[in-house]
Amino acid sequence: MEVTLTETGLIALVGMLFGFLVSCCRQIESSRCERIKLCGAECDRTPLKDETIIEMEKTAPKTEELDAL
């Protein structure tokens, strides 16, 4: 069985990877952890305050759902 990757497939794959990374970054921002270890890399950080997290969620862009005709 031969599998070929077209330009559209490559764009979709890169888009999914980018979306996953953005999702991970948003989750890390809102986590309460002070030390994060991921794939051999580790980071010590000060968690965001509750007020900051709530403000970030308020200003996050909302997507609208469109009804199909």
C-alpha positions as YAML, in Angstrom:
chain: A
units: angstrom
residues:
- id: 1
  name: MET
  ca: [0.00, 0.00, 0.00]
- id: 2
  name: GLU
  ca: [1.48, 3.31, -1.09]
- id: 3
  name: VAL
  ca: [0.64, 6.53, 0.74]
- id: 4
  name: THR
  ca: [1.21, 9.89, -0.91]
- id: 5
  name: LEU
  ca: [1.06, 13.26, 0.81]
- id: 6
  name: THR
  ca: [-0.38, 16.06, -1.33]
- id: 7
  name: GLU
  ca: [0.09, 19.79, -0.76]
- id: 8
  name: THR
  ca: [-3.37, 19.98, 0.78]
- id: 9
  name: GLY
  ca: [-2.60, 17.10, 3.11]
- id: 10
  name: LEU
  ca: [0.67, 18.72, 4.14]
- id: 11
  name: ILE
  ca: [-1.07, 22.03, 4.86]
- id: 12
  name: ALA
  ca: [-3.71, 20.21, 6.91]
- id: 13
  name: LEU
  ca: [-1.05, 18.30, 8.85]
- id: 14
  name: VAL
  ca: [0.93, 21.47, 9.61]
- id: 15
  name: GLY
  ca: [-2.30, 23.23, 10.63]
- id: 16
  name: MET
  ca: [-3.24, 20.46, 13.03]
- id: 17
  name: LEU
  ca: [0.26, 20.49, 14.55]
- id: 18
  name: PHE
  ca: [0.17, 24.28, 14.93]
- id: 19
  name: GLY
  ca: [-3.30, 24.11, 16.52]
- id: 20
  name: PHE
  ca: [-2.10, 21.45, 18.95]
- id: 21
  name: LEU
  ca: [0.91, 23.58, 19.97]
- id: 22
  name: VAL
  ca: [-1.24, 26.67, 20.49]
- id: 23
  name: SER
  ca: [-3.68, 24.63, 22.57]
- id: 24
  name: CYS
  ca: [-0.83, 23.30, 24.71]
- id: 25
  name: CYS
  ca: [0.56, 26.80, 25.24]
- id: 26
  name: ARG
  ca: [-2.85, 28.12, 26.33]
- id: 27
  name: GLN
  ca: [-3.24, 25.21, 28.76]
- id: 28
  name: ILE
  ca: [0.23, 25.79, 30.21]
- id: 29
  name: GLU
  ca: [-0.53, 29.52, 30.64]
- id: 30
  name: SER
  ca: [-3.65, 28.79, 32.66]
- id: 31
  name: SER
  ca: [-2.15, 25.96, 34.74]
- id: 32
  name: ARG
  ca: [-1.24, 26.48, 38.36]
- id: 33
  name: CYS
  ca: [1.99, 24.46, 38.11]
- id: 34
  name: GLU
  ca: [5.26, 26.10, 39.12]
- id: 35
  name: ARG
  ca: [7.49, 23.51, 37.42]
- id: 36
  name: ILE
  ca: [6.68, 22.12, 33.97]
- id: 37
  name: LYS
  ca: [8.54, 19.20, 32.40]
- id: 38
  name: LEU
  ca: [7.87, 18.27, 28.77]
- id: 39
  name: CYS
  ca: [9.95, 16.05, 26.48]
- id: 40
  name: GLY
  ca: [13.15, 16.52, 28.46]
- id: 41
  name: ALA
  ca: [12.74, 20.30, 28.81]
- id: 42
  name: GLU
  ca: [11.72, 21.84, 32.09]
- id: 43
  name: CYS
  ca: [10.67, 25.28, 33.19]
- id: 44
  name: ASP
  ca: [10.26, 26.97, 36.58]
- id: 45
  name: ARG
  ca: [7.72, 29.76, 36.49]
- id: 46
  name: THR
  ca: [5.38, 31.89, 38.57]
- id: 47
  name: PRO
  ca: [1.73, 31.01, 37.83]
- id: 48
  name: LEU
  ca: [-0.61, 33.74, 36.62]
- id: 49
  name: LYS
  ca: [-2.97, 35.32, 39.13]
- id: 50
  name: ASP
  ca: [-6.65, 34.33, 39.03]
- id: 51
  name: GLU
  ca: [-7.68, 37.82, 37.89]
- id: 52
  name: THR
  ca: [-5.27, 37.67, 34.95]
- id: 53
  name: ILE
  ca: [-6.60, 34.28, 33.82]
- id: 54
  name: ILE
  ca: [-10.20, 35.51, 34.00]
- id: 55
  name: GLU
  ca: [-9.31, 38.61, 31.98]
- id: 56
  name: MET
  ca: [-7.54, 36.48, 29.33]
- id: 57
  name: GLU
  ca: [-10.64, 34.30, 28.97]
- id: 58
  name: LYS
  ca: [-12.87, 37.36, 28.57]
- id: 59
  name: THR
  ca: [-10.72, 38.83, 25.78]
- id: 60
  name: ALA
  ca: [-10.24, 35.52, 23.92]
- id: 61
  name: PRO
  ca: [-11.83, 35.66, 20.45]
- id: 62
  name: LYS
  ca: [-15.11, 33.80, 20.22]
- id: 63
  name: THR
  ca: [-15.99, 31.78, 17.15]
- id: 64
  name: GLU
  ca: [-19.49, 31.94, 15.80]
- id: 65
  name: GLU
  ca: [-21.33, 28.85, 14.68]
- id: 66
  name: LEU
  ca: [-23.06, 29.18, 11.35]
- id: 67
  name: ASP
  ca: [-26.20, 27.24, 10.59]
- id: 68
  name: ALA
  ca: [-26.08, 25.20, 7.40]
- id: 69
  name: LEU
  ca: [-28.78, 26.09, 4.90]
...
